[in-house]
Amino acid sequence: MYVGFGNMNKMMKQVQQMQTQMAKLQEELGSKLVDASAGGGMVQATANGKMEVTAIKIKPEAVDPDDVEMLEDLVLAAVNEALRKAQEMVNAEMGKITGGIKIPGLF
């Protein structure tokens, strides 16, 4: 199959445009936040699009010195859910740029 220079130049411009959009998105993902909670809202975790947990909030009534394991489980559940939601957000944002095409090594 022959690809002319005009088509090749057009393709290269599209790739460069996608790279620019992806670089901008990477910057923006640090400020995009998702929240998740566990235990009926007793523990809340917030994560950003860079897959970083940015906040954890624990209601005082969730703290039981005789049952630390329950609190640990709630924190773990909230953090994991926040990270799952963050990954979904990243995938959705990337899909806007790539048209849904999965590109290995990106995010």
Order of alpha helices (4+ residues) and beta strands (2+ residues): alpha-beta-beta-beta-alpha
